[in-house]
Amino acid sequence: MYNPRRNHHGYPQIHMHPPIFHNPFSSSRQYPPVDTTILSQSVKEFQVLMQQGGILLERLSDTAYSEKIMEAAQLNQQAEVDRLVQSIEGLYVTVKTSYTPSGVIFKLQSPAFEQGGNCCTLNITLKWGR
């Protein structure tokens, strides 16, 4: 004898499965040939940013230099913070610096940014307070 399972209201449980639709266009869609030119350019520019980020971090490892940046930031002297960052020998990419009482963010922009391009950005976020 058939005895269907019952739900919490006492009615027979009915199992419904969602309908399956076939998209006739999904497998026949044509994509353009892969071109890695732009990706390769972005990789090269990001490698520059990584190298430039290394220069920035190396300079920040100098305690006396870091104190100057932190003191200027505490006094909300953005122009002085920018001057200190721009004074780093060997650092030539555009660096935008923002900070809070608990940290600092250095946003390094690709060299192509100056010519209107914007392939990539490297954000270095560091904690410097509680």
Contacts in CASP RR format, 6 or more apart in sequence:
PFRMAT RR
TARGET T0000
AUTHOR 0000-0000-0000
METHOD contacts of the structure
MODEL  1
MYNPRRNHHGYPQIHMHPPIFHNPFSSSRQYPPVDTTILSQSVKEFQVLM
QQGGILLERLSDTAYSEKIMEAAQLNQQAEVDRLVQSIEGLYVTVKTSYT
PSGVIFKLQSPAFEQGGNCCTLNITLKWGR
4 12 0 8 1.000
4 13 0 8 1.000
5 12 0 8 1.000
5 13 0 8 1.000
6 12 0 8 1.000
6 13 0 8 1.000
7 13 0 8 1.000
38 119 0 8 1.000
41 119 0 8 1.000
42 119 0 8 1.000
42 120 0 8 1.000
45 110 0 8 1.000
45 111 0 8 1.000
45 112 0 8 1.000
45 119 0 8 1.000
45 120 0 8 1.000
46 110 0 8 1.000
46 119 0 8 1.000
46 120 0 8 1.000
46 122 0 8 1.000
48 93 0 8 1.000
48 110 0 8 1.000
48 111 0 8 1.000
49 93 0 8 1.000
49 108 0 8 1.000
49 109 0 8 1.000
49 110 0 8 1.000
49 120 0 8 1.000
49 121 0 8 1.000
49 122 0 8 1.000
50 122 0 8 1.000
52 91 0 8 1.000
52 92 0 8 1.000
52 93 0 8 1.000
52 108 0 8 1.000
52 122 0 8 1.000
53 91 0 8 1.000
53 106 0 8 1.000
53 108 0 8 1.000
53 122 0 8 1.000
53 124 0 8 1.000
55 88 0 8 1.000
55 90 0 8 1.000
55 91 0 8 1.000
56 85 0 8 1.000
56 88 0 8 1.000
56 91 0 8 1.000
56 95 0 8 1.000
56 106 0 8 1.000
56 108 0 8 1.000
56 124 0 8 1.000
57 124 0 8 1.000
59 65 0 8 1.000
59 88 0 8 1.000
59 91 0 8 1.000
60 66 0 8 1.000
60 69 0 8 1.000
60 126 0 8 1.000
65 84 0 8 1.000
68 84 0 8 1.000
69 81 0 8 1.000
69 84 0 8 1.000
69 85 0 8 1.000
69 104 0 8 1.000
70 128 0 8 1.000
72 80 0 8 1.000
72 81 0 8 1.000
72 84 0 8 1.000
73 81 0 8 1.000
73 99 0 8 1.000
73 104 0 8 1.000
74 101 0 8 1.000
78 97 0 8 1.000
81 97 0 8 1.000
81 99 0 8 1.000
82 97 0 8 1.000
85 91 0 8 1.000
85 95 0 8 1.000
85 97 0 8 1.000
85 106 0 8 1.000
86 95 0 8 1.000
92 111 0 8 1.000
93 108 0 8 1.000
93 109 0 8 1.000
93 110 0 8 1.000
93 111 0 8 1.000
94 108 0 8 1.000
94 109 0 8 1.000
94 113 0 8 1.000
94 114 0 8 1.000
95 106 0 8 1.000
95 107 0 8 1.000
95 108 0 8 1.000
95 109 0 8 1.000
96 106 0 8 1.000
96 107 0 8 1.000
96 109 0 8 1.000
97 104 0 8 1.000
97 105 0 8 1.000
97 106 0 8 1.000
97 107 0 8 1.000
98 104 0 8 1.000
98 105 0 8 1.000
98 107 0 8 1.000
99 105 0 8 1.000
99 128 0 8 1.000
101 129 0 8 1.000
102 127 0 8 1.000
102 128 0 8 1.000
102 129 0 8 1.000
102 130 0 8 1.000
103 125 0 8 1.000
103 126 0 8 1.000
103 127 0 8 1.000
103 128 0 8 1.000
103 129 0 8 1.000
104 125 0 8 1.000
104 126 0 8 1.000
104 128 0 8 1.000
105 123 0 8 1.000
105 124 0 8 1.000
105 125 0 8 1.000
105 126 0 8 1.000
106 123 0 8 1.000
106 124 0 8 1.000
106 126 0 8 1.000
107 121 0 8 1.000
107 122 0 8 1.000
107 123 0 8 1.000
107 124 0 8 1.000
108 121 0 8 1.000
108 122 0 8 1.000
108 123 0 8 1.000
108 124 0 8 1.000
109 118 0 8 1.000
109 121 0 8 1.000
110 117 0 8 1.000
110 118 0 8 1.000
110 119 0 8 1.000
110 120 0 8 1.000
110 121 0 8 1.000
112 118 0 8 1.000
112 119 0 8 1.000
END
